Amino acid sequence: MTDLNSPLDRTQIYRETIRHFLGCVQDLLEDPSVSEVLINGHENVYFERAGKLEKYDRQFPTAAALLAAARNIAEFVGRQIDQDHHSMDGRLPDGSRVHVIIPPCSRMGVCISIRKFTKSTFDLDELVRLGTLSPEAAEFLRIAVKLPKNIVVSGGTGTGKTSMLNALSTAISETERIVVIEDSCELQLQKPHTIYLEAQPAGPDGRGGVSIRDLFVDSLRMRPDRIVVGEVRRAEALDLVQAMLSGHTGSLTTVHANTPRDAAVRLETLCMMSDASLPAHVARMQVASALQLVVQLSRFRDGSRRVQCVSESLGLSDAGQYVFQDIFRFVPEGLDSHGRLQGRLATCGNRPTFAEEVYSLGHQNEIRLTQDLFTPP
């Protein structure tokens, strides 16, 4: 007999019902080459493949059918989607991230955006194979993670920040205890001693919500060697920055920003959103002290995702401005015959300030391709 209160049975039931309601896009959801499915009202469906958007040749039969799909997803994740709740975030039974927004806020009708869940197998070598990184940059980042340095992965939507964070985490020692904190579980660290914490929205009665800030307090009591935050979006940035400053080095996170300096400014702004009433100059000083490396990702016109630069934070100038030096920067070399961007991630001639730490901490055996960056003291 099926036990409707069993989490496994409940998930299986909704797996089938959601599959039914999303039937017209099921081929896209099952296609491993498709990364996102974007439903803009019942008549227009787009999908992303290899970094480029394409229009799908199928549509939902009616607006009511699409609304029924949205409500079924909301029921599965325990949220509401109605005139008092115009949008919601959640996950499909397979782990794919989903956002729903309904009229009148959406003038196109019900819009459903699905970021598909894919099991991560990315490590830094795989990113080299895909052309996202150079072998030298991969070695540099591997050493930086081991040292351990606080690293922020910065980029716009769909630039591959989560994949990069997963790849960076593979350089963490298997003897370390990692606590991962996320709004919605996406990271899949390939490490044996990893604890995953996920924020929870409040229920319809406004109770039961658990924020990333709440989980951050919990994480500090769990003896973490590393704290990994999937993405900083709100005032939890202050908790992360202060943890970086108070001994939790080697922290990793992502942020939405277009340049390393913008990433620092974004963190500063988020820190000031906390209830600590932090003065602007104090927030800036703390971010400048905590931030050590920024891996900046970009998505180019040909759909490729690449590292734009790897930059080291050098603190603040005398005028109180963030100072960065590029260690690597992407140098474009034109398009090939298929319209694909060619280029290389080249060193910039700048030696990182932590070069000597590689030797004092015993990681010199890791150096094979980056001798110029890590000259012996």
C-alpha angles and dihedrals in degrees: 000000000000114000107213090195092058111101091219094051092044092051091048092051093051091043088063097040094048089046087055096047093046092043097126091060097037092107089058092047090053096044107099091204092062114086102178137022116202119192112193102184122319095293102050126060125170131180137193122232124171090351095305130106120232132182116244119227095223133071141187114272095236142356088249091057091054092047089051089054091051092050092048091053090048091051091051093054094040096246134124128237112186142104090302094045109044097179143013143188125217147129132266118233090264091056097258113147115242135189123191129191124176138197140312087034089046109054091191093063124252111354121198122185117193122191102194121233114235125178106249118236094160121131127162092269090055090052088052090053090051092051095245092116137022119237089247094051091047090054091047093051092045090056092044091055091050095049083051113244128173106248130191120195108211131190147111128278113303097011094122101260094148092049090050092049090051090049094049090051091061088072091062114105116256089231092067126094112230127196114198119199121191143162089222122008111255105132118095108187114195093220128112099224102052126135117199120207121186128194117237128213121232117264125246089277091055094250134113099040117149118192130203087250089058090050091048090060088050093048094056089059093052098073097246121188088192133020116205118188113193093215135343111224106149143017092317084087088081092054091050094047092049091047089053089052095046100058105287094116122168093048117160130203144145132235136184107249139123101223136021090253090051088051090056092046090048091053090047092051092048091049089056090054090070123100090247092091090226115190113241095243091051092050090050093049092050094049091047091052096044101042114081109159135017122197104201117204128194136184112220130210093262089060095253120138115216142162106264094192145336108223134184121219112232096186123244132334122232086266091056096253125137113259123206134175120203115233093180130013132182113247112199117219103186134265128306124227090277094053094255117144115247125201147113138247100237132189115251099213094254120129114216115245090235095056094116092052089072089069099037090052094044102247097122091112088068091065113099108127102020103060090129091059096046104043110176114256 
